[in-house]
Amino acid sequence: MVNSNQTAFALLPISLIGSVVNWAVLYSILKLQSFNHSFGFLSANQATVDALHSTMFLLYFCPMVLLDSTAFKSISEHCGFFILLCYEISVMTHLAISLNRFCAVWTPYKYQDIFSSRNTKILICGIWIYTSLAAFLFYEVLCNFYYDDKIRFLTFTNSEFCGYIGWYGDFLKNASIVAFVMLIDLLTIMKVRKMSKKVSANISDQAQNRISAREMRFLKQTVTQGSAFMLELLTYFFIPQYIEDKWTQSEISFTMQSSLILLALIAGACAQFSSTAQQQIVDAHNNLRSQIAKGTYTAKGTKEPSGADILKMKWDSSVATSAQNYANTCPSGHSGAAGLGENMYWSWTSGTFGDLNSFGVAASKSWEQEFQDYGWTSNTLDVATFNTGIGHATQMAWSKTGALGCGVKNCGPDPNMNNWNRLVVVCQYKAQGNYLNQPIYKTGATCSACPSPTKCESATGLCV
């Protein structure tokens, strides 16, 4: 009993993490408007059953063992049924999510009809009804999944028939579903790669490399998820041949499951740029401004005149908070924040984004690229100049803007883009730039018109 108590104590914080994480994920999905679609409904369903599964371990299984509760043990077959039910609904929902992604890529024009909000809700109800009836028949009526004091863990009724139920009705069934899910996801990746090749001729090598990297991350995610489900099944059905202590099996399986859940939460959590990323964003802006100030910047083959009054930008934490708060809403347009300029950047991927810190520089480079693509013929930002498509770049270069702050948010699946994951970067600027019919900067000798009380920084040619 000492060993089982020690392991129960180990499972207690793990089940607590699993419960908190999944309930938090569910709460976030329900609150975010960006998840108000079929993929969001399916994700909420999976978070629900995973949360219930973890909560059963936290509030029933661990206390039953730690307290050696006879009352809890007397209802173990019902609680065992509920634990298996939650697990099987989770597997079926995982299958539905994979089919959702598959249809979004392979049948984009029919996707909204197949996975409409109404159809998705019917599908979720169908999963609950079918799985509940099947689980009730096999795990409550014909057999039980109960706590056995001899092995100190949950197990199937010790009979030949229930052995078949455990093997064919549980392991082989769920293993087949997981294998099918992995196959569907691989077919989805194949289609995504085919789509990427069609547009590769129209994008830069850097963009092509980013797409390939995202596809590889999605492939790794697919293999990892499928392997995790499969290993969880193997842990229960095969490890017993080599590890007699069922508690050791339980700890391996539950620790693995909860760790993956925690990693998923970290990957999807609201993010802010790290201090290193903040400095990289500032540097990207100041490098552009420095080249303009020194008269060394060339836009679409034309060397631009040097700047006399260009301030050196700094990171402003209050502006960054404003930008992050707006990014957290997953916007599709500008905020119109009073007194602040604003640049926005979006990115989509069929996989996962990985480290979001890299997107601050990516956004800055994409905005600066407007100067290279369109150039600018007038240093006064009149309507004609602005309409050439250089508005993001001119805000970066606006001489009187001395502070900026940025935020980033992984917004999850975008139903308008085949359910690819969408990311948004928001940078806000103080003082606001891009005033029509005003100069982007004052031309003249470098630093010759630095506003008081700033002075020239000779290394950069900027006013500090």
C-alpha positions as CSV (number, residue, x, y, z in Angstrom):
1,M,0.0,0.0,0.0
2,V,2.9,2.3,0.6
3,N,4.0,2.1,-3.0
4,S,0.5,2.7,-4.3
5,N,0.1,5.7,-2.0
6,Q,3.4,7.1,-3.2
7,T,2.3,6.8,-6.8
8,A,-1.1,8.3,-6.0
9,F,0.7,11.3,-4.5
10,A,2.6,11.6,-7.7
11,L,-0.6,11.3,-9.8
12,L,-2.3,14.0,-7.7
13,P,-0.5,17.0,-9.1
14,I,-0.4,15.6,-12.6
15,S,-4.2,15.1,-12.6
16,L,-4.6,18.6,-11.1
17,I,-2.5,20.1,-14.0
18,G,-4.6,18.1,-16.5
19,S,-7.8,19.3,-15.0
20,V,-6.8,23.0,-14.8
21,V,-5.3,23.0,-18.2
22,N,-8.2,21.4,-20.0
23,W,-10.9,23.4,-18.2
24,A,-8.8,26.6,-19.0
25,V,-8.6,25.6,-22.7
26,L,-12.4,25.0,-22.8
27,Y,-13.0,28.3,-21.1
28,S,-10.8,30.1,-23.6
29,I,-12.4,28.4,-26.6
30,L,-15.8,29.4,-25.4
31,K,-14.8,33.0,-24.9
32,L,-12.9,33.6,-28.1
33,Q,-15.0,34.5,-31.1
34,S,-12.3,33.1,-33.4
35,F,-13.3,29.6,-32.3
36,N,-17.0,30.1,-33.1
37,H,-17.0,27.6,-36.0
38,S,-16.8,23.8,-36.6
39,F,-13.2,23.4,-35.7
40,G,-13.8,25.4,-32.5
41,F,-16.8,23.3,-31.6
42,L,-14.8,20.0,-32.0
43,S,-11.9,21.4,-30.0
44,A,-14.2,22.4,-27.2
45,N,-15.7,18.9,-27.2
46,Q,-12.3,17.3,-26.9
47,A,-11.2,19.7,-24.2
48,T,-14.5,18.9,-22.3
49,V,-13.9,15.1,-22.2
50,D,-10.2,15.5,-21.5
51,A,-11.1,17.8,-18.6
52,L,-13.6,15.3,-17.3
53,H,-11.1,12.4,-17.6
54,S,-8.5,14.3,-15.7
55,T,-11.0,15.5,-13.1
56,M,-12.1,11.9,-12.4
57,F,-8.5,11.0,-11.6
58,L,-8.2,14.0,-9.4
59,L,-11.4,13.9,-7.4
60,Y,-12.2,10.1,-7.5
61,F,-9.3,7.8,-8.3
62,C,-6.5,9.4,-6.3
63,P,-8.7,10.0,-3.2
64,M,-10.0,6.4,-3.4
65,V,-6.5,5.0,-3.2
66,L,-5.0,7.5,-0.7
67,L,-8.0,7.2,1.7
68,D,-8.5,3.5,1.0
69,S,-12.2,4.4,0.6
70,T,-14.6,1.5,0.7
71,A,-17.4,3.7,-0.5
72,F,-15.4,4.9,-3.5
73,K,-14.3,1.3,-4.3
74,S,-17.9,0.1,-4.2
75,I,-18.8,2.3,-7.2
76,S,-15.5,1.8,-9.1
77,E,-17.2,0.0,-12.0
78,H,-19.3,3.0,-12.7
79,C,-16.4,5.4,-12.4
80,G,-14.3,3.1,-14.6
81,F,-17.0,3.2,-17.2
82,F,-17.1,7.0,-17.1
83,I,-13.2,7.2,-17.5
84,L,-13.3,4.8,-20.5
85,L,-16.3,6.8,-22.0
86,C,-14.4,10.1,-21.8
87,Y,-11.3,8.5,-23.4
88,E,-13.2,7.0,-26.2
89,I,-15.1,10.2,-27.0
90,S,-11.7,11.9,-27.0
91,V,-10.4,9.5,-29.6
92,M,-13.6,9.8,-31.7
93,T,-13.4,13.6,-31.5
94,H,-9.8,13.5,-32.6
95,L,-10.9,11.5,-35.6
96,A,-13.6,14.2,-36.4
97,I,-11.0,17.0,-36.1
98,S,-8.7,15.2,-38.6
99,L,-11.6,14.7,-41.0
100,N,-12.4,18.4,-40.6
101,R,-8.9,19.4,-41.6
102,F,-9.0,16.8,-44.4
103,C,-12.2,18.3,-45.9
104,A,-11.0,21.8,-45.5
105,V,-8.0,21.0,-47.7
106,W,-9.4,18.4,-50.2
107,T,-12.9,19.8,-50.6
108,P,-12.7,23.5,-49.8
109,Y,-15.8,24.5,-51.8
110,K,-17.9,21.9,-50.1
111,Y,-16.3,22.3,-46.7
112,Q,-18.8,24.9,-45.3
113,D,-21.7,22.6,-46.3
114,I,-20.1,19.4,-44.8
115,F,-18.9,21.0,-41.6
116,S,-21.5,23.7,-41.1
117,S,-22.1,24.7,-37.6
118,R,-25.4,22.7,-37.6
119,N,-23.8,19.6,-39.0
120,T,-20.8,19.8,-36.6
121,K,-23.2,20.0,-33.6
122,I,-25.1,17.0,-34.9
123,L,-21.9,15.1,-35.4
124,I,-20.8,15.9,-31.8
125,C,-24.2,14.8,-30.5
126,G,-23.9,11.6,-32.6
127,I,-20.4,10.9,-31.1
128,W,-21.8,11.2,-27.6
129,I,-24.9,9.1,-28.2
130,Y,-23.1,6.3,-30.2
131,T,-20.1,6.1,-27.8
132,S,-22.2,6.3,-24.7
133,L,-24.5,3.5,-25.8
134,A,-21.6,1.3,-26.9
135,A,-19.6,2.0,-23.8
136,F,-22.7,1.3,-21.6
137,L,-23.3,-2.0,-23.3
138,F,-19.8,-3.3,-23.1
139,Y,-18.4,-1.7,-19.9
140,E,-21.6,-1.6,-17.7
141,V,-23.9,-4.4,-18.8
142,L,-21.7,-7.1,-20.4
143,C,-18.4,-6.4,-18.5
144,N,-17.1,-4.0,-15.9
145,F,-14.0,-1.8,-15.7
146,Y,-13.5,-1.7,-12.0
147,Y,-10.8,-1.2,-9.3
148,D,-9.2,-4.5,-8.3
149,D,-7.5,-4.5,-4.9
150,K,-5.2,-7.3,-5.9
151,I,-3.5,-5.3,-8.7
152,R,-4.4,-1.9,-7.2
153,F,-5.7,-0.5,-10.5
154,L,-8.6,-0.5,-12.8
155,T,-9.1,-3.6,-14.9
156,F,-11.7,-5.5,-16.9
157,T,-13.8,-8.3,-15.4
158,N,-11.7,-11.5,-15.3
159,S,-13.4,-13.6,-17.9
160,E,-12.6,-14.8,-21.4
161,F,-15.5,-12.8,-22.9
162,C,-14.4,-9.6,-21.1
163,G,-10.9,-10.3,-22.2
164,Y,-12.2,-10.2,-25.8
165,I,-14.0,-7.0,-25.0
166,G,-10.9,-5.4,-23.7
167,W,-8.7,-6.5,-26.6
168,Y,-11.1,-6.1,-29.6
169,G,-13.5,-3.5,-28.2
170,D,-11.0,-1.3,-26.7
171,F,-7.4,-1.8,-27.9
172,L,-7.8,-2.9,-31.5
173,K,-10.7,-0.5,-32.1
174,N,-8.9,2.6,-30.8
175,A,-5.6,1.6,-32.3
176,S,-7.3,1.3,-35.7
177,I,-8.9,4.7,-35.3
178,V,-5.6,6.3,-34.3
179,A,-3.9,4.7,-37.4
180,F,-6.7,5.9,-39.6
181,V,-6.3,9.4,-38.1
182,M,-2.6,9.4,-38.9
183,L,-3.3,8.3,-42.5
184,I,-5.9,11.1,-42.9
185,D,-3.5,13.7,-41.6
186,L,-0.7,12.5,-43.9
187,L,-3.1,12.8,-46.9
188,T,-3.9,16.3,-45.7
189,I,-0.2,17.2,-45.7
190,M,0.2,15.8,-49.2
191,K,-2.6,18.0,-50.5
192,V,-1.2,21.1,-48.7
193,R,2.2,20.5,-50.3
194,K,0.6,20.2,-53.7
195,M,-1.3,23.5,-53.1
196,S,2.0,25.1,-51.9
197,K,3.8,24.2,-55.1
198,K,1.1,25.9,-57.2
199,V,1.8,29.2,-55.5
200,S,5.5,28.8,-55.0
201,A,6.3,30.5,-58.3
202,N,4.7,33.7,-57.1
203,I,6.4,34.0,-53.7
204,S,9.9,34.6,-52.5
205,D,12.4,31.8,-51.6
206,Q,12.1,32.9,-48.0
207,A,8.3,32.5,-48.1
208,Q,8.7,29.1,-49.7
209,N,11.1,28.0,-46.9
210,R,8.6,29.2,-44.3
211,I,5.8,27.2,-45.9
212,S,8.0,24.1,-46.0
213,A,9.0,24.5,-42.4
214,R,5.3,24.9,-41.4
215,E,4.4,21.7,-43.3
216,M,7.2,19.9,-41.5
217,R,6.0,21.1,-38.1
218,F,2.5,19.9,-39.0
219,L,3.9,16.5,-40.0
220,K,5.8,16.3,-36.7
221,Q,2.6,17.3,-34.8
222,T,0.6,14.7,-36.6
223,V,3.1,11.9,-35.9
224,T,3.5,13.0,-32.3
225,Q,-0.3,13.1,-31.6
226,G,-0.8,9.7,-33.2
227,S,2.1,8.2,-31.4
228,A,0.9,9.6,-28.1
229,F,-2.5,7.9,-28.5
230,M,-0.9,4.7,-29.6
231,L,1.6,4.6,-26.8
232,E,-1.1,5.2,-24.2
233,L,-2.9,2.1,-25.5
234,L,0.3,0.1,-25.5
235,T,1.1,1.3,-22.0
236,Y,-2.0,-0.4,-20.6
237,F,-2.2,-3.5,-22.8
238,F,1.5,-4.6,-23.3
239,I,3.6,-3.1,-20.5
240,P,1.9,-5.4,-18.0
241,Q,3.9,-8.2,-19.5
242,Y,7.1,-6.6,-18.3
243,I,6.0,-4.4,-15.4
244,E,3.8,-6.1,-12.9
245,D,3.0,-3.0,-10.9
246,K,0.0,-1.5,-12.5
247,W,0.7,1.8,-10.6
248,T,3.9,2.2,-12.6
249,Q,2.0,1.7,-15.8
250,S,-0.6,4.3,-14.7
251,E,2.0,6.8,-13.8
252,I,3.8,6.4,-17.2
253,S,0.6,6.7,-19.2
254,F,-1.0,9.6,-17.2
255,T,2.2,11.5,-17.0
256,M,2.7,11.3,-20.7
257,Q,-0.9,12.4,-21.4
258,S,-0.8,15.3,-19.0
259,S,2.6,16.5,-20.3
260,L,1.3,16.6,-23.8
261,I,-1.8,18.5,-22.7
262,L,0.4,21.0,-20.9
263,L,2.7,21.5,-24.0
264,A,-0.4,22.0,-26.1
265,L,-1.6,24.7,-23.8
266,I,1.8,26.5,-23.8
267,A,1.8,26.4,-27.6
268,G,-1.6,27.9,-27.9
269,A,-1.4,30.4,-25.0
270,C,-1.6,34.1,-25.5
271,A,2.0,35.2,-26.3
272,Q,4.0,38.4,-25.8
273,F,7.3,39.2,-27.5
274,S,10.3,38.3,-25.4
275,S,12.8,41.0,-24.6
276,T,15.1,39.7,-27.3
277,A,12.3,39.8,-29.9
278,Q,11.4,43.3,-28.8
279,Q,15.0,44.5,-29.4
280,Q,15.0,42.8,-32.8
281,I,11.8,44.6,-33.8
282,V,13.3,47.9,-32.7
283,D,16.5,47.2,-34.5
284,A,14.7,46.3,-37.7
285,H,12.9,49.7,-37.6
286,N,16.1,51.7,-36.7
287,N,18.2,50.0,-39.3
288,L,15.7,51.3,-42.0
289,R,15.6,54.7,-40.4
290,S,19.4,54.9,-40.1
291,Q,19.9,54.1,-43.8
292,I,17.4,56.7,-44.8
293,A,19.0,59.3,-42.4
294,K,22.5,58.7,-43.9
295,G,21.2,58.8,-47.4
296,T,22.3,55.3,-48.2
297,Y,18.8,53.7,-48.6
298,T,17.7,52.7,-52.1
299,A,14.0,52.0,-52.8
300,K,13.3,50.1,-56.0
301,G,16.5,51.3,-57.6
302,T,16.2,54.9,-56.5
303,K,18.5,56.3,-53.8
304,E,16.5,58.3,-51.4
305,P,17.7,61.7,-50.0
306,S,19.2,61.8,-46.5
307,G,17.1,62.7,-43.5
308,A,17.7,65.6,-41.1
309,D,15.2,65.0,-38.3
310,I,14.7,61.2,-37.9
311,L,14.3,60.1,-34.3
312,K,15.7,56.8,-33.1
313,M,12.9,54.5,-32.0
314,K,12.6,52.9,-28.6
315,W,10.3,50.2,-27.2
316,D,7.4,51.6,-25.1
317,S,5.9,49.1,-22.7
318,S,2.6,50.9,-22.5
319,V,2.2,51.0,-26.2
320,A,3.2,47.3,-26.4
321,T,0.4,46.5,-23.8
322,S,-2.1,48.3,-26.0
323,A,-0.9,46.4,-29.1
324,Q,-0.9,43.1,-27.3
325,N,-4.4,43.7,-26.0
326,Y,-5.7,44.4,-29.5
327,A,-3.8,41.4,-31.0
328,N,-5.5,39.2,-28.4
329,T,-8.8,40.0,-30.1
330,C,-7.6,38.4,-33.3
331,P,-8.6,41.4,-35.4
332,S,-9.1,41.6,-39.1
333,G,-8.7,45.4,-39.3
334,H,-7.2,48.4,-37.6
335,S,-8.1,49.4,-34.1
336,G,-8.3,53.1,-34.7
337,A,-6.5,53.7,-31.4
338,A,-6.4,57.4,-30.6
339,G,-3.0,59.1,-31.0
340,L,-1.3,55.9,-32.2
341,G,-0.1,54.8,-35.6
342,E,-0.6,51.1,-36.3
343,N,0.8,48.4,-38.6
344,M,-0.7,44.9,-38.9
345,Y,0.6,41.6,-40.2
346,W,-1.1,38.3,-40.7
347,S,0.3,34.9,-41.4
348,W,-1.4,31.5,-42.1
349,T,-0.1,27.9,-41.8
350,S,-1.5,24.4,-42.2
351,G,0.7,23.3,-39.2
352,T,1.8,25.1,-36.1
353,F,3.7,28.4,-35.8
354,G,6.4,27.3,-33.4
355,D,8.2,30.2,-31.7
356,L,6.1,33.3,-32.2
357,N,9.0,35.7,-31.4
358,S,10.4,35.3,-34.9
359,F,7.3,37.0,-36.4
360,G,8.1,40.4,-35.1
361,V,11.0,40.7,-37.4
362,A,9.1,38.9,-40.2
363,A,6.4,41.5,-40.0
364,S,8.9,44.4,-39.9
365,K,10.6,43.1,-43.0
366,S,7.3,42.6,-44.9
367,W,6.4,46.2,-44.2
368,E,9.8,47.5,-45.2
369,Q,9.5,45.5,-48.4
370,E,6.8,47.9,-49.6
371,F,9.6,50.4,-50.3
372,Q,11.4,47.8,-52.4
373,D,8.3,46.8,-54.3
374,Y,6.8,50.2,-55.0
375,G,9.4,52.8,-54.1
376,W,8.3,56.3,-53.4
377,T,8.6,59.3,-55.7
378,S,7.6,62.1,-53.3
379,N,8.8,62.7,-49.8
380,T,5.4,64.3,-49.0
381,L,2.8,61.7,-48.2
382,D,0.1,62.8,-50.5
383,V,-2.8,60.6,-51.5
384,A,-1.2,59.4,-54.7
385,T,2.0,58.3,-52.8
386,F,0.0,56.6,-50.0
387,N,-2.2,54.7,-52.5
388,T,0.9,53.1,-54.1
389,G,0.8,50.7,-51.1
390,I,3.7,51.9,-48.9
391,G,1.7,52.9,-45.9
392,H,3.2,50.4,-43.5
393,A,6.8,51.3,-44.6
394,T,6.2,55.0,-44.3
395,Q,4.9,54.5,-40.7
396,M,8.2,52.7,-40.0
397,A,10.2,55.6,-41.4
398,W,8.1,58.5,-40.1
399,S,10.7,60.8,-38.6
400,K,8.6,62.1,-35.7
401,T,7.7,58.7,-34.4
402,G,10.0,57.9,-31.5
403,A,8.4,54.9,-29.8
404,L,6.7,51.6,-30.7
405,G,5.3,48.5,-29.1
406,C,4.1,45.3,-30.6
407,G,1.9,42.2,-29.8
408,V,1.5,38.8,-31.3
409,K,-1.3,36.3,-31.1
410,N,-1.9,32.8,-32.5
411,C,-5.6,32.9,-33.4
412,G,-6.0,29.3,-34.3
413,P,-8.0,28.0,-37.3
414,D,-9.4,30.5,-39.8
415,P,-12.5,29.2,-41.5
416,N,-12.0,31.6,-44.3
417,M,-8.6,30.1,-45.1
418,N,-9.3,26.4,-45.2
419,N,-9.0,26.3,-41.4
420,W,-5.3,27.1,-41.6
421,N,-4.0,28.5,-38.3
422,R,-3.9,32.3,-38.4
423,L,-1.4,34.6,-36.6
424,V,-1.6,38.3,-36.2
425,V,1.1,40.9,-35.3
426,V,0.1,44.4,-34.2
427,C,2.6,47.2,-33.9
428,Q,1.5,50.6,-32.6
429,Y,3.5,53.8,-32.9
430,K,3.8,57.0,-30.8
431,A,3.7,59.6,-32.1
432,Q,1.3,58.7,-34.9
433,G,2.6,59.0,-38.5
434,N,1.2,58.8,-41.9
435,Y,-0.5,62.3,-41.9
436,L,-1.5,63.1,-45.4
437,N,0.3,66.0,-47.1
438,Q,3.0,66.0,-44.5
439,P,6.7,65.0,-45.1
440,I,7.7,61.4,-44.2
441,Y,10.9,63.1,-42.9
442,K,12.7,66.3,-43.5
443,T,15.4,66.1,-46.2
444,G,18.8,67.6,-45.6
445,A,22.1,66.8,-44.0
446,T,22.1,63.9,-41.6
447,C,21.0,65.1,-38.1
448,S,21.0,68.7,-39.2
449,A,17.5,69.3,-37.8
450,C,17.2,67.1,-34.7
451,P,14.3,68.3,-32.6
452,S,15.2,69.7,-29.1
453,P,16.3,68.2,-26.8
454,T,17.6,65.3,-29.0
455,K,21.1,65.1,-30.3
456,C,22.8,63.3,-33.2
457,E,24.0,59.8,-32.7
458,S,26.8,59.7,-35.2
459,A,26.9,55.9,-35.6
460,T,23.3,55.7,-36.8
461,G,22.6,59.2,-38.0
462,L,19.5,59.3,-35.8
463,C,18.3,61.8,-33.3
464,V,18.4,60.5,-29.7
